[in-house]
Amino acid sequence: MTTFDALTVALEPDARARLEELAVREDLPPARLAAIAAMAFLDREAPPRASATKRQPGKLKGRIRIAPDFDDTPPEVLDSIAQGIEPG
């Protein structure tokens, strides 16, 4: 399967046929044709979402842990900043 085939599978048959006609008429290289097919695919309207679930604040309460030293900057990083060099 070529890149063009992979990108045009989701297109309607008439859109695919128009792209193939364009490729023959303009003698487009495969990479250019693939780019045009990708743009045609991305221009399609996104399907509507089935349903949006309502956000529930606190749903993960007690499940996420943050280390006690999360906000502490390691001394070697502070030293490298003071010297103006990248830590690593």
Number of C-alpha atoms within 10 A of each C-alpha: 5 9 14 20 12 12 20 21 12 13 15 10 11 9 15 19 13 10 19 15 12 13 16 10 9 8 10 13 10 13 11 12 19 20 14 17 24 17 12 17 17 11 9 10 7 7 6 6 6 6 6 6 6 6 7 7 7 7 8 8 8 7 6 6 7 7 6 7 8 7 8 7 9 9 9 11 14 12 12 13 12 9 9 9 10 8 10 6
